[in-house]
Amino acid sequence: MGLISNIITFVKGTESKKNIAEVEDMLLGSGLSPSLAFSISKALQRSFIGASKRDDILRTVRETLQPLVVPYTLQPLQPDTLHVLFLLGVNGVGKTSTVAKIAYMLAKNKTITKQSMLFCASDTFRTAAVEQLSVHADALDIDIYKGTRGQDPSAVIYASLEHAKKEKKTLVLIDSAGRMNTRKDLMQQLEKNYRIIQKHVKVEELETFVVVDGNSGLNTINQAKDFNTLFPVHAMICAKYDGGGSGGAIPNIYEACSIPCAFLGTGEGYQDLMAFERERFLDEFLS
């Protein structure tokens, strides 16, 4: 049973004002943050006391969430200009596979040719990270720049951007090293990576994405906030999205730090990445 159906079943024939805590629990169970759950439950309480019409409840919840689910569109790529997509995230969220999925989508949509893209494997510390991205590069027939095991990620990024300019590439997709947002020293290394990129491309040619695991609950809020304090994060990518509670991260993060959503990762295949669409998301989340 979906979120709206659960709420309707509960409030039908009852005084919702007396049971507002129960409604908040349902909203929390859908993956929403405590502050959002409180806001929506209060909006419901103001809109209807003891009401049970589905349309009324759906409209109230949808109107509360709508400003917090904001889509982001990639900047247009200019053929004679180098662009960079810099992917961030903690370990295990799916950054490496997301790099491959974005490249697949761009090539399939004819936004850019495979020959114009370059993967940068800067995650030189995680076991098999470079090998994993290499497998994707081979499968998709996209060039890759690789560092050596344990090499400074900033040095790899610098060399990859120099290589991209020499080879007249249009887009470099950087798979950054997974960093725990609670480790200040490791986060500072990402800041160094960002400074290196800034020396090669203009600010409008650099887009930074934070990849979050939609099933990680409220942890995603602090992850996004901490990365966003280092440098501007343009958008989030919600990986491992299943249309249920995993979508709560999207309004939660926007409420906390105004980061819109670019893509949803819906599976393991290269084709399992979709551009974020507000109305479609709300339909699924509230069904």
Secondary structure by P-SEA (a helix, b strand, c coil): ccaaaaaaaaaccccccccaaaaaaaaaaacccaaaaaaaaaaaaaaccccccaaaaaaaaaaaacccbbbbbcccccccbbbbbbbbbcccccaaaaaaaaaaaaaaacccccccbbbbcccccccaaaaaaaaaaaaabbbbbbbcccccaaaaaaaaaaaaaaacccbbbbbccccccccaaaaaaaaaaaaaaaaccccccbbbbbbbcccccaaaaaaaaaaaaaccccbbbbccccccccaaaaaaaaaccbbbbcbbbccccccccccccaaaaaaaaac
